[in-house]
Structure formats: structure tokens, C-alpha cells
């Protein structure tokens, strides 16, 4: 089988709206490595967009799913429930920030988790309004797109979107937007667009994902918590991409000392299986009436089994500590390259292993998307998969499995360095 033939068939059979980065096709994968149908190997620093914190096909996840496969694959939790769902909810309630009473509901995708978090917030408060932030990404459903603060490619041609959704600028120092600028913009919204007493929730990613891997400043997160408390607004932390050890904490909100009212999670929750969740204060989670939440595949038993194994692996293999070690190695290498002459590197940032490098034209503050694309292409040619992101498409984000070996990490950093040095 040839990649070129599969590409021809893909173009004929599938719509262009499903954007695909690579023109080769996966055959098999293991931990941080992937092989295509022509047996070429790649080091995977994309991880299926932050899904594989525990790597491709971790043996413990495979074993857990095989055991579940021998029992049953589907009953629909809302029809015939099963213990593993309840047990996973108990585990999530115990490990998320805060010692208050919590409840958790499971869904299939991150966008579903976000949609349901908004439903729960509106049911709990009786209010319609929601505030999100520029550069934020919350999914491709209609509400997800409404919340997402990036037009191209996510919103083009798809409106009108759900109403009562408002955006404020996200504080990004490298782009000259301060915490105070963002807080002032929120106050302006309250004066010109919506009474704060009509706002159900403020939703944000503790570290913006698609927007550019920008961590929210600590003072901003704490000010949001105070603002929400002042006006009876719920704070929703979208941890779909940041959760499960990626940032050097189990959840990114642990970096802030701020407790959200609701949290969404997905991606690495089940190590490649489709599973998402909303966890929140028990009284808030109980606001929707029976039947108001759920889904045919929500909390699929195979995915739940995999999620139990993910939590075990994170603990047994010390992946939180590993994320901090690997992330620091990467940041050290990028800063070293900046010091020795890669003048396009404008910023190196990240919590734990949620690391990004931002490129601007030397001597300016002008984003350099072309240079970013060239680095990504050079790396791929030499067997390293990288993802770009950012409103200006000038950021490379690094999402290697936290289970990657030191030897493979060294090889990947060598490929990255060569790509950045090449002129």
C-alpha cells in the first residue's frame, strides 16, 4: 500500500473541510513512535492533539480494555449502568482541585463536555450569558464555535451562532495585552453588552491550547475568581488539553490556587479512547433534571476502562514529575538555540510539558507564520511530527508522550535543532 494512492482515494472520498496535516498514513504505533504504511518511522510530538500523555498503546491500557472487551462493550449507561463509570466518577471527584462535594458526568468528546458545562451553568444560575476569551478554543459544535475566539478556520461560513456569548481579550504579555487590559475589557462588557447579573459563566483554558499555549497569569485567574464570586457567575476551567499531568500538575488549575466551579476534561483522560467529563460542585451538577444530561455513547465502558488505567499509569510512572523534567529539557534547548543565533525565536514558554516556541521576524514584533511552517516541514521530513498553533499561526506546540524515553527525546531534540539552524 502506498501513501500516494491512499491520498488520491482520500481526496476523492472525504470532504476538504476535514483538514489533514500529513500526507502519509498510519500503519502502527508504539509509545512515542509511529510508522506509516511505507514503514517510515516518525517521532510523535503531536500525540493525536494532546491525547497520548501515556503514549501510543500503553500495555496497561490495552490490558484494561481487553478485560472489558470480554465482558461487554455497550449497554448505554443511562439504560443499564455499570460500576466502572461510578468508580471513575469517584476517582475524578477525589483528584480534582478542591475538597468540596463534587459530582462527575461522562461524555464522548471535549466539545460535548463544553456544551454540557454551559447547559449545567445555565440550569444552575437561571442566566443565559457566557463570556469566553479571544484565542480560546472550545470545540467545533455550534456552541463550541460560538465560544471559540478564532474565526479562521473554525467559524468561516458556519454562522449564525448561539447568542448571549461574549468575548474579552486574553492577557498575553508578548502581544502587549496585560491582565489589567483584560479585566478592563470585562468591565466594559458589563457596561455596554450584558449585565453581570445575566452572566451564567466565564469559561477559559488555564493554558490556551489552539490559541498558542499561553498560560493565564496567576493574578488574572485569581481576579476572575473574585469577579465571579462578586456577581454570582460560575467559573468554568476548560482542561480538555491541559489535564492529566501535561502541565506538571494533574490539572493546570493547581498552578493557580483557584478552585473552579466546573471543569471540563477529555483528550488524555482515556489515552486515545473517546471519553470526556464535566466535574463540578455537587449542587451545581445536580441542577439539570433527570434526562437533561447524557448521550448514547457517553461513558463508553471500553473508554472508562482505559481511563482507569491512565490514572494508574500517571501515578505508577510518576508522569507529573516526568512532565516537569522533560519540559525543562525542551525549554533549555530552545533557549540555547535562541542564544546561539536563531533570532526568530521570540518566546519560549510553558508549564511542565505544555511547551511552545513563538516565532517573530527578527528585530520586530511581527509574527512569522512562514518561518513556523518551514520548521514544521523540515522536522517532518526528518521524522519528527510537530503541531503549529496560535491566532497568527506562528507558534509550534510540543505534545510528546510523557512516557517517551530519554534516548528518543534526545533524538527528537536533535532533529528540532537541525530544523531551526538550517538556513
N, C-alpha and C positions, 0 to 999 in steps of 0.2 A: 504494500500500500504506500502511495506517495502523498506527501503533503500537498503538492500542486494539484493532484487530482481531487483530493478532498476539498481544497479551496474552491475549485471550479464547481463542485457539487454544492458546497455551502452557499456560494453566491447565487446559484440557481434555485435553491430550495428554501432559504431563510431570508427574512427581511433585513434591509440595511439598517433599520432602527436598532437592531441588536448589535451595537458596536463591539468589535472583536480586536484586541490588541495584536495578537500573534497570528502569523500565517502558517504556523505548524500546528500539529495535532497531537494531543497527549496519548501516550500508549500505556505508561505505568509510572509510578512514583513511589518514593520511599523517603521518609523524614524530610530533608531539605533538598532533595534531588528529584528531577523529573526527566523522563525520556520521551522523545516524540516517536512517531510511527516509523521514522527512518533511523531510529536508535541513536539520535543525537542527545547528549545529556545537557541539562541546564541546572544551575543552582537557583532555587526558587526563593527570591526575595519579595515575591508578591503574595504568596500564601493564600491564593484564591480571594484576594482582598481582605486580608486580616482574619481569615477563618482558621488558619492552621497553626495557632500558637503551640500546639502539641505535635506538629509535623504531619506529613502525609502518612496515613495508615499506621498510626501508633499501635503496637501489638496489644496493649491493654484495651484500646477502643475496639479493635477488631474482635477480640475475645468477648467483650461485653455484648457487642451486637450479635455475635454468633449465638451466644447463650439465649438472648431474647428471641432471635430468629427461630429457635427450636420450640419456643412457647407460643407466641402469636405475634402478628405484625400490625394488626389494626382491629380495634373494636369501636373507635370513636370514644374518647374519654367521656364525652357528655352522655353517651348511651350506656356503656359498660366501663366504669372506671377501673384503674389498676394502681397497685400500691406504689410502683416506681415513680409515678407522677407526683403523688403525695409526698413521697420521701425526698424527691428532688426539690419540691417547693419548700420543704422544711430546711433543707441544706442551704438553699438560696436565702431564705429568710434569716438564717443564722449568720451568714458570712457577709451580707451587705452592710454598709455603714449604718450605725445607729442601733441602740438597744431597745427601741420601742417595738410594740407588737406590729408584725408585718404579715402580709399575705402575698402570694405569687400566683400568677396565671401564665400559662404557656401558649405560644402560638407557633407559627412556622417561619416567618421572615422578620427581619428588622423593621421593615415598613409596617407590617401588621402590628408589631409591638408599639410603634409610634402612634399609629391610628388608634389603637385601643387605649393608650395612655391619655390621648386627648379626649376620647369618649369618657373615660373614667373621671378625668379632671372636670369636664363639663357636668357630668352627673353629680359629682360631689359638691360642686360650688353653685350650680344653677346659673352659671355665667357662660357667655359664648366666646369671648375674646381669647386669642392666643398670641403671644409675642415670641418671635424667633429672631435669628441674627443673620446678618449678611455673611456669606461664605459657608453657612451651615448646610449640612446635607442630612436629610431625614427620610429619603426614600423616593420611589417613583410612582406611588399611588397618587390619587388626586390630592389628598390631604398632605401626603409626604412632599409632593411637589410644591404645594402652597407654602409649606413651612421652609422648604429649601431656599437658601439665599444665593442661588446661582442660576442664571437664566439659560445659558448655553452649556451643555446641550439639553438640560433636563426639562425646561419649560417650553421650549420653542414649539409653537403650533398646537399646544395642548389645552389652552385655556378655554373658557373661564375656570378659575379655581375656586375652591370653597372660600366663603367670605369670613370676615372678622379675624383675619390673620394679618399681623403687622410685623415689620422688621426694623431692627435697630442695628447700627454698625457694631461689629465685634471688635474689641480692643486688640490692635496688632501694632506693637511698637515699631517694627521695621517698616511699616507703612504709615507711620505717623498718627495712628489713632490711639489715644490714651484711654485709660479706664474712665477718666472724668468725661471725655468726649462721649463715650458710650452711655454713661449714666445720664448725661445731659440730654442725649437723644431720647432716652426713655421718658424723661420728664417732659420733653417736647411732644412725644406721642400722647402722653396723658393730657396735655393741654389742647392738642389740635385734632386728635383722631379718636381716642377712646378713653372714657372714664376708667380709672384703675379699678373701680368697683364693679366693672363689667368684664374684667380680665380673669379668665379661669386659670391660666397657667403661663409661665415663662419656660420655654424649652431651649436647652443648649447642650452642645457637646463639651465636656470638660476640656478636651483637646479636639479642635476641629479636624475632621478626617479629610474628606474630599476637598475641603476649603484650604488645606495647606499645612496641616499638622501644627497649628498654632495653639499652644496651651493657654487657657484662660488665666489671666493674672489672679493671684490669690486674693488681692484686695477687691477685685471685680466680683469674684464668686461670693465673697462674704457680703459685699454690698447688695448683691442680688437677693441673698437670703434675707437680709434686713428689709429690703424693699418689699419682698413677697410677704413677709410677716406683717409689715405695716398695713398692707392693703388686702390681706386675706387671699393672696394669689398663691397657687401651688407652684413649686419649683420642680421641674422635670429634668433629670440628668439623662441625656441620651448616651448611654455607654455601649452602644452596639459595636463600635470599633475599638473602644478603649478598654473594655473589660477583660478579665481573666488573665491577669499578670502582664499584659502588654506594656503598661507604663511603669513597671517596677513596683506596683501595688496590685492587689487583686482587682480593685476598681479604682479608676482615676480620681473619684471624689475623695478618696482617702488622703490625697495630697493637700486637700483644702481645709480639712476640719469643718466641713459644711455638710449637713445632712439634707439630702433632697427629700421631697415628699413622695415622688415616684421615680423609678429608674427603669429604663429600657435596656435590654441586652439581647444579643444574638451572636452572629459570626462565630467566634471561638468557643462559645458556650458548649457546642456539641462536636467540635473538632471536624467539621465537614458535613455533618448531617443537618438538615433544615430544622432548626429549633430556635425560638426566641422567647422572651419573657418580659413581663411587667411585674415589678416588685414595688410595693409601697406600703404606706401606713395602713393598718388593717381597716380602720374606719373609712378611709378613702377608697380602698379597693372594694369594699362592700357596698359602695354607692349604687352601682348598676344593679338592676333587678335580675333575678334568675333568667337566663337565656339571652341577656344583653351582651355577654362576652362568649367567646369560643370560636370554633371553626372545625370543619370536618377532620382535618389532619392535625389540628392544634395539639401539641404534646404527643406527637407520634412515639410509640413505645421504643422503636429502634433508636430514635434520636435521643430520647430520655436516657436509655441505657448508655449511649455514648457519652452523654453529658455527665453522668455519674462517674464514668471512667476519667473524663477530662479533669474533674475536680480532684480525683485521686492522684492523677499524674502530676498536676501542678504542685500538690503538697509533697508527694514522694520524691520528685526530682528537683525540688527547690527552684521552680521556674520563676518565682518572683525575684529571688536573688540573681538568678541567671540573666533575667531581663536587664537588670541594672549593670551587670558585668559586661554583657555583650553590647549594650547601648553605649556605654562609656568607651569601649574599644573603638566602636564606629565613629563616635564624635571626635575622639582623639585623632583618628586617621584623617577625617575630613578637615579638622583644624590644622593638622600638619600640612596637608596639601594646600590649604589656603595660604599658609605662611611661606611655602616654597614656590608660590607663583601662580596658583590657579585663581586669578584675580576675579573671575566671575562668581566665586563663592561669596555671597553677601551675608548669609546667616546659616549657622548650624544650630539646631535646637532639638529639644525633645525630652520627654520624661521616660526613663527606663529605655526600652527598645522601641518606643514610638518616636523614631528619629527622622528628621527631614533636613535637607540641604536646599537652600534657596539661591537661585542664580539671578544676577543682575548684570547689565552691561558695565564693564569696568569703569570706575570713576563716576558712575551715575546711580540713580535710584530707579532706573528703568528696567522692569522685568525682562528677562531674556528667555523667552519660550523656545526660540530656535536652538540655542545652546543646550537647553534642557533636553529637547528631542534628540539632539545628536549624541549626548551622553547615554541616553536610554538605548538608542540604536547600536552604538558601539559596544555597550555592555552585552546586549542581546547577541550580537554577532560572536562574542567571545564566551557565550554560555551563562550569562547572568541576567535573570529577569528582574526588572525594576519597574515600578509604577510612578507615573507623574501625578501631580495634583495641583491645587491652587486655583484661585479665581483667574489668575494670569497664566496658568499652565507653565509656571517657571520653578516648580518645586519637585524634587524627587523624594518620595517617601520610602522608608525601608521597613519591610514587614516579614523578615525572615522568621522561620520557626524558632521558638525559644529552645528547642531541643537540638538545634544544629551543633555539630561537633566543632571543636576548636580548629581542627585541620581544615574543614570545609569553609569555616568563617575566614580563615587566613587566605584561602584560595579566592574567595569572593572579594575580599578587600583588595587583593592584588589586581583582579580584573577591573574593579571600580577605579583604582588609582591609575591604571593604564588608560582607561577611557577618559579620565579627567585631564591627564597630562598630554594626550595626543592633540596635535595641532594641525 
